[in-house]
């Protein structure tokens, strides 16, 4: 009797909640440098897929990101190849090289315009969800044509450890009339960053469990992020 009572006290009260049904044509967009792709990216994409009922998530490596202080350490093709390896086991993930194949600077609004055009070319209305962290949302006003971005896609915002979490009131204040275009997700709080991973590789430290095993092997085999 005592053991059963103790078990009930120690076990959390977990209530099973049904996941939203998949919405046909609802696509998640996961952009970034992916220098390299890591478990935080993958867990965030999977969480957004389930919470929003996404048909799939497209990972779009940036060629020349405009707001990054310096160029990525790895080449565009190396970064795309690492994403391919990282998502190989998930049938709901894919890589889109649209930004890598485009010459010149990378702007999210241009990519979204192209993606929306693709969908309409096959006779459907787009339902795009641009997945980003709360930290990135706070910089959205500095992006090219942020209001147009909010017209072309919904934003799926996940929390970021150590970053203020904006809410709908913040969106309404900075982008009047657009609060309904932003959805705030619970999101997994995995404090992993490309900066940390690159620094560990440079020092010769292990990055296993921070990135998928196939990416660990690719980084080693191609000599990426060494001093």
HELIX and SHEET records of a PDB file:
HELIX    1   1 UNK A    2  UNK A   10  1                                   9    
HELIX    2   2 UNK A   39  UNK A   52  1                                  14    
HELIX    3   3 UNK A   76  UNK A   87  1                                  12    
HELIX    4   4 UNK A   98  UNK A  101  1                                   4    
HELIX    5   5 UNK A  108  UNK A  121  1                                  14    
HELIX    6   6 UNK A  134  UNK A  137  1                                   4    
HELIX    7   7 UNK A  140  UNK A  142  5                                   3    
HELIX    8   8 UNK A  146  UNK A  152  1                                   7    
HELIX    9   9 UNK A  168  UNK A  174  1                                   7    
HELIX   10  10 UNK A  179  UNK A  181  5                                   3    
HELIX   11  11 UNK A  194  UNK A  203  1                                  10    
HELIX   12  12 UNK A  213  UNK A  221  1                                   9    
SHEET    1   A 6 UNK A  93  UNK A  95  0                                        
SHEET    2   A 6 UNK A  56  UNK A  61  1                                        
SHEET    3   A 6 UNK A  26  UNK A  32  1                                        
SHEET    4   A 6 UNK A 127  UNK A 133  1                                        
SHEET    5   A 6 UNK A 154  UNK A 158  1                                        
SHEET    6   A 6 UNK A 182  UNK A 184  1                                        
END                                                                             
